C-alpha cells in the first residue's frame, strides 16, 4: 500500500479526473431520468399534493 502512488506514473491524473467527472455527471443524469420516468416522479407527486402553488 505504500507504493500506491505509482499508479499515477501509469495514468495521467488530469485525464483520470476529467474522466471521473464526466462519468459521475452522466451517472447522475441517468439516475435522475430513471427516477423521473418511474413511479417516483417527484414533480407529479408535489403537484398532486398541492405543492405546485407554493
C-alpha distance matrix in Angstrom:
0.0 3.8 5.4 5.3 8.6 10.2 11.1 13.8 15.3 16.2 17.4 19.7 18.6 22.3 22.9 19.9 21.2 24.7 24.1 22.2 25.3 27.7 26.2 26.1 29.7 31.0 29.4 31.1 34.4 34.3 33.7 36.6 38.9 38.3 39.0 42.1 43.4 42.9 45.1 42.9 44.4 44.4 47.1 49.6 48.7 49.3 52.5 53.8 53.2 55.2 52.3 53.3 55.9 53.5
3.8 0.0 3.8 5.6 7.6 9.4 11.4 13.4 14.5 16.3 17.7 19.6 18.5 22.2 23.3 20.7 21.8 25.4 25.2 23.6 26.4 29.1 27.9 27.9 31.3 32.8 31.6 33.1 36.3 36.6 36.2 38.8 41.2 40.8 41.5 44.4 46.0 45.6 47.9 45.6 46.8 46.6 49.2 51.9 51.1 51.4 54.6 56.1 55.4 57.2 54.2 55.1 57.5 55.1
5.4 3.8 0.0 3.8 5.4 6.0 8.4 10.6 11.1 12.8 14.6 16.8 16.3 20.1 21.0 18.6 20.2 23.7 23.4 22.3 25.3 27.6 26.6 27.1 30.4 31.7 30.8 32.6 35.6 35.8 35.8 38.5 40.6 40.4 41.4 44.2 45.6 45.4 47.9 45.8 46.9 46.9 49.3 52.0 51.5 51.9 54.9 56.5 56.0 57.8 54.8 55.4 58.0 55.7
5.3 5.6 3.8 0.0 3.8 5.3 6.0 8.5 10.1 11.2 12.3 14.5 13.6 17.4 18.1 15.4 16.9 20.4 19.9 18.7 21.7 24.1 22.9 23.4 26.7 28.0 27.0 28.9 31.8 32.0 32.0 34.7 36.8 36.6 37.6 40.4 41.8 41.7 44.2 42.1 43.2 43.2 45.6 48.3 47.8 48.3 51.3 52.9 52.4 54.2 51.2 51.8 54.4 52.2
8.6 7.6 5.4 3.8 0.0 3.8 5.4 6.0 7.8 9.9 10.7 12.1 11.1 14.9 16.1 14.0 15.3 18.7 18.9 17.9 20.6 23.2 22.6 23.1 26.1 27.7 27.2 28.8 31.7 32.3 32.5 34.9 37.0 37.2 38.2 40.8 42.3 42.5 45.1 42.9 43.7 43.6 45.7 48.5 48.3 48.5 51.4 53.2 52.8 54.3 51.2 51.7 54.1 51.8
10.2 9.4 6.0 5.3 3.8 0.0 3.8 5.2 5.2 7.1 9.1 11.2 11.4 15.2 15.9 14.1 16.3 19.3 19.1 18.8 21.8 23.8 23.3 24.3 27.3 28.5 28.2 30.2 32.8 33.2 33.7 36.3 38.1 38.3 39.6 42.1 43.4 43.7 46.5 44.5 45.3 45.4 47.4 50.2 50.1 50.5 53.3 55.1 54.9 56.5 53.4 53.7 56.3 54.2
11.1 11.4 8.4 6.0 5.4 3.8 0.0 3.8 5.4 5.4 6.4 9.1 9.4 13.1 13.1 11.0 13.4 16.4 15.7 15.5 18.7 20.5 19.7 21.0 24.0 24.9 24.6 26.8 29.3 29.6 30.2 32.8 34.5 34.7 36.1 38.6 39.8 40.2 43.1 41.2 41.9 42.2 44.2 46.9 46.9 47.4 50.2 51.9 51.9 53.5 50.5 50.7 53.4 51.4
13.8 13.4 10.6 8.5 6.0 5.2 3.8 0.0 3.8 5.3 5.0 6.2 6.3 10.0 10.7 9.3 11.5 14.3 14.4 14.6 17.3 19.2 19.2 20.4 23.0 24.3 24.5 26.4 28.7 29.4 30.3 32.6 34.3 34.9 36.3 38.5 39.9 40.5 43.5 41.4 41.8 42.0 43.7 46.6 46.8 47.1 49.7 51.7 51.7 53.0 49.9 49.9 52.5 50.4
15.3 14.5 11.1 10.1 7.8 5.2 5.4 3.8 0.0 3.8 5.8 7.2 8.9 12.1 12.6 12.0 14.5 16.9 16.9 17.6 20.3 21.9 22.0 23.6 26.1 27.1 27.5 29.7 31.7 32.3 33.4 35.8 37.3 37.8 39.5 41.6 42.8 43.6 46.6 44.8 45.1 45.4 47.1 49.9 50.2 50.5 53.1 55.1 55.2 56.5 53.4 53.4 55.9 54.0
16.2 16.3 12.8 11.2 9.9 7.1 5.4 5.3 3.8 0.0 3.8 6.8 9.2 12.2 11.5 10.8 14.0 15.9 15.2 16.3 19.3 20.4 20.1 22.1 24.7 25.2 25.6 28.1 30.0 30.2 31.5 34.1 35.3 35.7 37.6 39.8 40.7 41.5 44.6 43.0 43.4 44.0 45.6 48.4 48.8 49.3 51.8 53.7 54.0 55.4 52.5 52.3 55.1 53.3
17.4 17.7 14.6 12.3 10.7 9.1 6.4 5.0 5.8 3.8 0.0 3.8 6.1 8.8 7.7 7.0 10.3 12.1 11.5 12.7 15.6 16.6 16.6 18.7 21.0 21.7 22.3 24.7 26.5 26.9 28.3 30.7 31.9 32.6 34.4 36.4 37.5 38.4 41.6 39.9 40.1 40.6 42.2 44.9 45.5 45.9 48.3 50.3 50.6 52.0 49.0 48.8 51.5 49.8
19.7 19.6 16.8 14.5 12.1 11.2 9.1 6.2 7.2 6.8 3.8 0.0 3.8 5.6 5.5 6.3 8.8 10.2 10.7 12.3 14.5 15.6 16.5 18.4 20.2 21.3 22.4 24.4 26.0 27.0 28.5 30.4 31.8 32.8 34.6 36.3 37.6 38.8 42.0 40.1 40.0 40.3 41.6 44.5 45.2 45.4 47.6 49.9 50.2 51.3 48.2 47.7 50.3 48.5
18.6 18.5 16.3 13.6 11.1 11.4 9.4 6.3 8.9 9.2 6.1 3.8 0.0 3.8 5.5 5.0 6.1 8.5 9.8 10.4 12.2 14.2 15.1 16.3 18.2 19.9 20.7 22.3 24.2 25.5 26.6 28.5 30.2 31.3 32.7 34.4 36.0 37.1 40.1 38.0 37.9 37.9 39.3 42.4 42.8 42.8 45.2 47.5 47.6 48.6 45.4 45.2 47.6 45.7
22.3 22.2 20.1 17.4 14.9 15.2 13.1 10.0 12.1 12.2 8.8 5.6 3.8 0.0 3.8 5.5 5.3 6.2 8.5 9.9 10.6 12.3 14.1 15.4 16.6 18.4 19.8 21.2 22.7 24.3 25.8 27.2 28.7 30.3 31.7 33.1 34.7 36.2 39.2 37.1 36.7 36.7 37.7 40.8 41.6 41.4 43.6 46.1 46.3 47.1 43.9 43.3 45.7 43.8
22.9 23.3 21.0 18.1 16.1 15.9 13.1 10.7 12.6 11.5 7.7 5.5 5.5 3.8 0.0 3.8 5.5 5.1 5.9 8.4 9.8 10.5 12.0 14.1 15.3 16.4 18.0 19.8 21.0 22.2 24.0 25.7 26.9 28.3 30.1 31.5 32.8 34.3 37.5 35.7 35.3 35.7 36.7 39.7 40.6 40.7 42.8 45.1 45.6 46.6 43.5 42.9 45.4 43.8
19.9 20.7 18.6 15.4 14.0 14.1 11.0 9.3 12.0 10.8 7.0 6.3 5.0 5.5 3.8 0.0 3.8 5.5 5.2 6.0 8.6 10.0 10.4 12.1 14.2 15.4 16.2 18.2 19.9 20.9 22.2 24.2 25.7 26.7 28.3 30.1 31.5 32.6 35.7 33.8 33.8 34.1 35.5 38.4 39.0 39.2 41.5 43.7 44.0 45.2 42.2 41.9 44.5 42.8
21.2 21.8 20.2 16.9 15.3 16.3 13.4 11.5 14.5 14.0 10.3 8.8 6.1 5.3 5.5 3.8 0.0 3.8 5.4 5.0 6.1 8.6 9.7 10.4 12.2 14.2 15.1 16.3 18.3 19.8 20.9 22.5 24.3 25.6 26.8 28.5 30.2 31.4 34.3 32.1 31.9 31.9 33.1 36.3 36.8 36.7 39.1 41.4 41.6 42.6 39.4 39.1 41.6 39.8
24.7 25.4 23.7 20.4 18.7 19.3 16.4 14.3 16.9 15.9 12.1 10.2 8.5 6.2 5.1 5.5 3.8 0.0 3.8 5.4 5.1 6.2 8.5 9.9 10.6 12.3 14.1 15.4 16.6 18.3 20.0 21.2 22.6 24.3 25.9 27.1 28.7 30.3 33.4 31.4 30.8 30.9 31.8 34.9 35.8 35.8 37.9 40.3 40.8 41.6 38.5 37.8 40.3 38.8
24.1 25.2 23.4 19.9 18.9 19.1 15.7 14.4 16.9 15.2 11.5 10.7 9.8 8.5 5.9 5.2 5.4 3.8 0.0 3.8 5.4 5.2 6.0 8.6 9.9 10.6 12.1 14.2 15.4 16.3 18.2 20.0 21.1 22.3 24.2 25.7 26.9 28.4 31.6 29.9 29.6 30.2 31.3 34.1 35.0 35.4 37.4 39.6 40.3 41.4 38.5 37.9 40.7 39.3
22.2 23.6 22.3 18.7 17.9 18.8 15.5 14.6 17.6 16.3 12.7 12.3 10.4 9.9 8.4 6.0 5.0 5.4 3.8 0.0 3.8 5.5 5.1 6.1 8.5 9.9 10.4 12.1 14.2 15.2 16.3 18.3 19.9 20.9 22.4 24.2 25.7 26.7 29.8 27.8 27.7 28.1 29.5 32.4 32.9 33.3 35.6 37.7 38.0 39.3 36.4 36.1 38.9 37.3
25.3 26.4 25.3 21.7 20.6 21.8 18.7 17.3 20.3 19.3 15.6 14.5 12.2 10.6 9.8 8.6 6.1 5.1 5.4 3.8 0.0 3.8 5.4 5.2 6.1 8.6 9.8 10.6 12.3 14.2 15.3 16.6 18.4 20.0 21.2 22.5 24.4 25.7 28.7 26.5 26.0 26.1 27.2 30.3 31.0 31.0 33.2 35.6 35.9 36.9 33.8 33.3 35.9 34.3
27.7 29.1 27.6 24.1 23.2 23.8 20.5 19.2 21.9 20.4 16.6 15.6 14.2 12.3 10.5 10.0 8.6 6.2 5.2 5.5 3.8 0.0 3.8 5.5 5.2 6.2 8.5 9.9 10.6 12.2 14.2 15.5 16.5 18.3 20.0 21.1 22.5 24.3 27.5 25.8 25.0 25.5 26.4 29.3 30.4 30.6 32.5 34.9 35.6 36.6 33.7 32.9 35.7 34.5
26.2 27.9 26.6 22.9 22.6 23.3 19.7 19.2 22.0 20.1 16.6 16.5 15.1 14.1 12.0 10.4 9.7 8.5 6.0 5.1 5.4 3.8 0.0 3.8 5.5 5.2 6.0 8.6 9.9 10.5 12.2 14.3 15.4 16.4 18.3 19.9 21.1 22.4 25.6 24.0 23.8 24.6 25.9 28.5 29.4 30.0 32.1 34.1 34.8 36.2 33.5 33.0 36.0 34.8
26.1 27.9 27.1 23.4 23.1 24.3 21.0 20.4 23.6 22.1 18.7 18.4 16.3 15.4 14.1 12.1 10.4 9.9 8.6 6.1 5.2 5.5 3.8 0.0 3.8 5.5 5.0 6.1 8.6 9.8 10.4 12.2 14.2 15.2 16.4 18.2 19.9 20.9 23.9 21.8 21.7 22.0 23.5 26.3 26.9 27.3 29.6 31.7 32.1 33.4 30.6 30.3 33.3 31.8
29.7 31.3 30.4 26.7 26.1 27.3 24.0 23.0 26.1 24.7 21.0 20.2 18.2 16.6 15.3 14.2 12.2 10.6 9.9 8.5 6.1 5.2 5.5 3.8 0.0 3.8 5.4 5.2 6.2 8.6 9.9 10.7 12.3 14.3 15.5 16.5 18.4 20.0 23.0 21.0 20.2 20.5 21.4 24.4 25.3 25.5 27.5 29.9 30.5 31.5 28.6 28.0 30.9 29.6
31.0 32.8 31.7 28.0 27.7 28.5 24.9 24.3 27.1 25.2 21.7 21.3 19.9 18.4 16.4 15.4 14.2 12.3 10.6 9.9 8.6 6.2 5.2 5.5 3.8 0.0 3.8 5.4 5.1 6.1 8.6 9.9 10.5 12.2 14.2 15.3 16.4 18.2 21.5 20.1 19.4 20.4 21.3 23.8 25.0 25.7 27.5 29.6 30.6 31.8 29.3 28.5 31.6 30.8
29.4 31.6 30.8 27.0 27.2 28.2 24.6 24.5 27.5 25.6 22.3 22.4 20.7 19.8 18.0 16.2 15.1 14.1 12.1 10.4 9.8 8.5 6.0 5.0 5.4 3.8 0.0 3.8 5.5 5.1 6.1 8.6 9.9 10.5 12.3 14.2 15.4 16.4 19.6 18.0 18.0 19.0 20.5 22.9 23.6 24.6 26.7 28.5 29.3 30.9 28.4 28.1 31.4 30.4
31.1 33.1 32.6 28.9 28.8 30.2 26.8 26.4 29.7 28.1 24.7 24.4 22.3 21.2 19.8 18.2 16.3 15.4 14.2 12.1 10.6 9.9 8.6 6.1 5.2 5.4 3.8 0.0 3.8 5.4 5.1 6.2 8.6 9.9 10.6 12.2 14.3 15.3 18.2 16.0 15.6 16.1 17.6 20.3 20.9 21.5 23.7 25.7 26.2 27.7 25.0 24.7 27.9 26.7
34.4 36.3 35.6 31.8 31.7 32.8 29.3 28.7 31.7 30.0 26.5 26.0 24.2 22.7 21.0 19.9 18.3 16.6 15.4 14.2 12.3 10.6 9.9 8.6 6.2 5.1 5.5 3.8 0.0 3.8 5.5 5.2 6.2 8.6 10.0 10.5 12.3 14.2 17.3 15.7 14.6 15.4 16.2 18.8 20.1 20.7 22.4 24.6 25.6 26.8 24.3 23.6 26.8 26.1
34.3 36.6 35.8 32.0 32.3 33.2 29.6 29.4 32.3 30.2 26.9 27.0 25.5 24.3 22.2 20.9 19.8 18.3 16.3 15.2 14.2 12.2 10.5 9.8 8.6 6.1 5.1 5.4 3.8 0.0 3.8 5.5 5.1 6.1 8.6 9.9 10.6 12.2 15.6 14.6 14.1 15.8 17.0 18.9 20.1 21.5 23.1 24.7 26.0 27.6 25.6 24.9 28.4 28.0
33.7 36.2 35.8 32.0 32.5 33.7 30.2 30.3 33.4 31.5 28.3 28.5 26.6 25.8 24.0 22.2 20.9 20.0 18.2 16.3 15.3 14.2 12.2 10.4 9.9 8.6 6.1 5.1 5.5 3.8 0.0 3.8 5.5 5.1 6.1 8.5 10.0 10.5 13.5 11.9 12.0 13.4 15.3 17.3 17.8 19.2 21.4 22.7 23.6 25.6 23.4 23.3 26.8 26.2
36.6 38.8 38.5 34.7 34.9 36.3 32.8 32.6 35.8 34.1 30.7 30.4 28.5 27.2 25.7 24.2 22.5 21.2 20.0 18.3 16.6 15.5 14.3 12.2 10.7 9.9 8.6 6.2 5.2 5.5 3.8 0.0 3.8 5.5 5.2 6.1 8.6 9.9 12.5 10.5 9.6 10.6 12.0 14.3 15.2 16.2 18.2 19.9 20.9 22.4 20.2 19.8 23.3 22.7
38.9 41.2 40.6 36.8 37.0 38.1 34.5 34.3 37.3 35.3 31.9 31.8 30.2 28.7 26.9 25.7 24.3 22.6 21.1 19.9 18.4 16.5 15.4 14.2 12.3 10.5 9.9 8.6 6.2 5.1 5.5 3.8 0.0 3.8 5.5 5.1 6.1 8.5 11.8 10.9 9.6 11.6 12.4 14.1 15.7 17.1 18.4 20.0 21.6 23.2 21.4 20.5 24.1 24.1
38.3 40.8 40.4 36.6 37.2 38.3 34.7 34.9 37.8 35.7 32.6 32.8 31.3 30.3 28.3 26.7 25.6 24.3 22.3 20.9 20.0 18.3 16.4 15.2 14.3 12.2 10.5 9.9 8.6 6.1 5.1 5.5 3.8 0.0 3.8 5.5 5.2 6.1 9.7 9.3 9.3 11.9 13.5 14.5 15.5 17.7 19.2 20.1 21.7 23.8 22.3 22.0 25.7 25.7
39.0 41.5 41.4 37.6 38.2 39.6 36.1 36.3 39.5 37.6 34.4 34.6 32.7 31.7 30.1 28.3 26.8 25.9 24.2 22.4 21.2 20.0 18.3 16.4 15.5 14.2 12.3 10.6 10.0 8.6 6.1 5.2 5.5 3.8 0.0 3.8 5.5 5.1 7.6 6.0 6.2 8.5 10.7 11.8 12.3 14.4 16.3 17.1 18.3 20.6 19.0 19.1 22.8 22.6
42.1 44.4 44.2 40.4 40.8 42.1 38.6 38.5 41.6 39.8 36.4 36.3 34.4 33.1 31.5 30.1 28.5 27.1 25.7 24.2 22.5 21.1 19.9 18.2 16.5 15.3 14.2 12.2 10.5 9.9 8.5 6.1 5.1 5.5 3.8 0.0 3.8 5.5 7.6 6.6 4.6 7.2 8.1 9.2 10.7 12.6 13.8 15.1 16.8 18.6 17.2 16.6 20.3 20.6
43.4 46.0 45.6 41.8 42.3 43.4 39.8 39.9 42.8 40.7 37.5 37.6 36.0 34.7 32.8 31.5 30.2 28.7 26.9 25.7 24.4 22.5 21.1 19.9 18.4 16.4 15.4 14.3 12.3 10.6 10.0 8.6 6.1 5.2 5.5 3.8 0.0 3.8 6.8 7.7 6.6 10.1 10.8 10.7 12.5 15.1 15.7 16.4 18.6 20.6 19.8 19.0 22.8 23.5
42.9 45.6 45.4 41.7 42.5 43.7 40.2 40.5 43.6 41.5 38.4 38.8 37.1 36.2 34.3 32.6 31.4 30.3 28.4 26.7 25.7 24.3 22.4 20.9 20.0 18.2 16.4 15.3 14.2 12.2 10.5 9.9 8.5 6.1 5.1 5.5 3.8 0.0 3.8 5.3 6.2 9.8 11.5 11.0 11.7 14.7 15.9 15.8 17.8 20.3 19.7 19.7 23.5 24.0
45.1 47.9 47.9 44.2 45.1 46.5 43.1 43.5 46.6 44.6 41.6 42.0 40.1 39.2 37.5 35.7 34.3 33.4 31.6 29.8 28.7 27.5 25.6 23.9 23.0 21.5 19.6 18.2 17.3 15.6 13.5 12.5 11.8 9.7 7.6 7.6 6.8 3.8 0.0 3.8 5.6 8.8 10.8 9.3 9.2 12.8 13.9 13.1 14.9 17.8 17.7 18.1 21.8 22.5
42.9 45.6 45.8 42.1 42.9 44.5 41.2 41.4 44.8 43.0 39.9 40.1 38.0 37.1 35.7 33.8 32.1 31.4 29.9 27.8 26.5 25.8 24.0 21.8 21.0 20.1 18.0 16.0 15.7 14.6 11.9 10.5 10.9 9.3 6.0 6.6 7.7 5.3 3.8 0.0 3.8 5.9 8.9 8.6 7.7 10.7 12.8 12.5 13.5 16.4 15.6 16.4 20.1 20.2
44.4 46.8 46.9 43.2 43.7 45.3 41.9 41.8 45.1 43.4 40.1 40.0 37.9 36.7 35.3 33.8 31.9 30.8 29.6 27.7 26.0 25.0 23.8 21.7 20.2 19.4 18.0 15.6 14.6 14.1 12.0 9.6 9.6 9.3 6.2 4.6 6.6 6.2 5.6 3.8 0.0 3.8 5.5 5.7 6.3 8.8 10.3 10.9 12.5 14.7 13.7 13.7 17.5 17.9
44.4 46.6 46.9 43.2 43.6 45.4 42.2 42.0 45.4 44.0 40.6 40.3 37.9 36.7 35.7 34.1 31.9 30.9 30.2 28.1 26.1 25.5 24.6 22.0 20.5 20.4 19.0 16.1 15.4 15.8 13.4 10.6 11.6 11.9 8.5 7.2 10.1 9.8 8.8 5.9 3.8 0.0 3.8 5.5 4.9 5.9 8.5 9.7 10.3 12.2 10.6 11.1 14.7 14.6
47.1 49.2 49.3 45.6 45.7 47.4 44.2 43.7 47.1 45.6 42.2 41.6 39.3 37.7 36.7 35.5 33.1 31.8 31.3 29.5 27.2 26.4 25.9 23.5 21.4 21.3 20.5 17.6 16.2 17.0 15.3 12.0 12.4 13.5 10.7 8.1 10.8 11.5 10.8 8.9 5.5 3.8 0.0 3.8 5.5 5.3 6.2 8.6 10.0 10.9 9.3 8.5 12.3 12.8
49.6 51.9 52.0 48.3 48.5 50.2 46.9 46.6 49.9 48.4 44.9 44.5 42.4 40.8 39.7 38.4 36.3 34.9 34.1 32.4 30.3 29.3 28.5 26.3 24.4 23.8 22.9 20.3 18.8 18.9 17.3 14.3 14.1 14.5 11.8 9.2 10.7 11.0 9.3 8.6 5.7 5.5 3.8 0.0 3.8 5.5 5.1 6.1 8.5 9.9 9.7 9.2 12.9 14.2
48.7 51.1 51.5 47.8 48.3 50.1 46.9 46.8 50.2 48.8 45.5 45.2 42.8 41.6 40.6 39.0 36.8 35.8 35.0 32.9 31.0 30.4 29.4 26.9 25.3 25.0 23.6 20.9 20.1 20.1 17.8 15.2 15.7 15.5 12.3 10.7 12.5 11.7 9.2 7.7 6.3 4.9 5.5 3.8 0.0 3.8 5.5 5.2 6.2 8.8 8.6 9.5 13.0 13.7
49.3 51.4 51.9 48.3 48.5 50.5 47.4 47.1 50.5 49.3 45.9 45.4 42.8 41.4 40.7 39.2 36.7 35.8 35.4 33.3 31.0 30.6 30.0 27.3 25.5 25.7 24.6 21.5 20.7 21.5 19.2 16.2 17.1 17.7 14.4 12.6 15.1 14.7 12.8 10.7 8.8 5.9 5.3 5.5 3.8 0.0 3.8 5.5 5.1 6.3 5.0 6.2 9.6 9.9
52.5 54.6 54.9 51.3 51.4 53.3 50.2 49.7 53.1 51.8 48.3 47.6 45.2 43.6 42.8 41.5 39.1 37.9 37.4 35.6 33.2 32.5 32.1 29.6 27.5 27.5 26.7 23.7 22.4 23.1 21.4 18.2 18.4 19.2 16.3 13.8 15.7 15.9 13.9 12.8 10.3 8.5 6.2 5.1 5.5 3.8 0.0 3.8 5.4 5.2 5.5 4.8 8.2 10.0
53.8 56.1 56.5 52.9 53.2 55.1 51.9 51.7 55.1 53.7 50.3 49.9 47.5 46.1 45.1 43.7 41.4 40.3 39.6 37.7 35.6 34.9 34.1 31.7 29.9 29.6 28.5 25.7 24.6 24.7 22.7 19.9 20.0 20.1 17.1 15.1 16.4 15.8 13.1 12.5 10.9 9.7 8.6 6.1 5.2 5.5 3.8 0.0 3.8 5.4 7.4 8.1 10.8 12.6
53.2 55.4 56.0 52.4 52.8 54.9 51.9 51.7 55.2 54.0 50.6 50.2 47.6 46.3 45.6 44.0 41.6 40.8 40.3 38.0 35.9 35.6 34.8 32.1 30.5 30.6 29.3 26.2 25.6 26.0 23.6 20.9 21.6 21.7 18.3 16.8 18.6 17.8 14.9 13.5 12.5 10.3 10.0 8.5 6.2 5.1 5.4 3.8 0.0 3.8 5.6 7.9 10.0 11.0
55.2 57.2 57.8 54.2 54.3 56.5 53.5 53.0 56.5 55.4 52.0 51.3 48.6 47.1 46.6 45.2 42.6 41.6 41.4 39.3 36.9 36.6 36.2 33.4 31.5 31.8 30.9 27.7 26.8 27.6 25.6 22.4 23.2 23.8 20.6 18.6 20.6 20.3 17.8 16.4 14.7 12.2 10.9 9.9 8.8 6.3 5.2 5.4 3.8 0.0 3.8 5.5 6.6 8.2
52.3 54.2 54.8 51.2 51.2 53.4 50.5 49.9 53.4 52.5 49.0 48.2 45.4 43.9 43.5 42.2 39.4 38.5 38.5 36.4 33.8 33.7 33.5 30.6 28.6 29.3 28.4 25.0 24.3 25.6 23.4 20.2 21.4 22.3 19.0 17.2 19.8 19.7 17.7 15.6 13.7 10.6 9.3 9.7 8.6 5.0 5.5 7.4 5.6 3.8 0.0 3.8 5.5 5.5
53.3 55.1 55.4 51.8 51.7 53.7 50.7 49.9 53.4 52.3 48.8 47.7 45.2 43.3 42.9 41.9 39.1 37.8 37.9 36.1 33.3 32.9 33.0 30.3 28.0 28.5 28.1 24.7 23.6 24.9 23.3 19.8 20.5 22.0 19.1 16.6 19.0 19.7 18.1 16.4 13.7 11.1 8.5 9.2 9.5 6.2 4.8 8.1 7.9 5.5 3.8 0.0 3.8 5.6
55.9 57.5 58.0 54.4 54.1 56.3 53.4 52.5 55.9 55.1 51.5 50.3 47.6 45.7 45.4 44.5 41.6 40.3 40.7 38.9 35.9 35.7 36.0 33.3 30.9 31.6 31.4 27.9 26.8 28.4 26.8 23.3 24.1 25.7 22.8 20.3 22.8 23.5 21.8 20.1 17.5 14.7 12.3 12.9 13.0 9.6 8.2 10.8 10.0 6.6 5.5 3.8 0.0 3.8
53.5 55.1 55.7 52.2 51.8 54.2 51.4 50.4 54.0 53.3 49.8 48.5 45.7 43.8 43.8 42.8 39.8 38.8 39.3 37.3 34.3 34.5 34.8 31.8 29.6 30.8 30.4 26.7 26.1 28.0 26.2 22.7 24.1 25.7 22.6 20.6 23.5 24.0 22.5 20.2 17.9 14.6 12.8 14.2 13.7 9.9 10.0 12.6 11.0 8.2 5.5 5.6 3.8 0.0
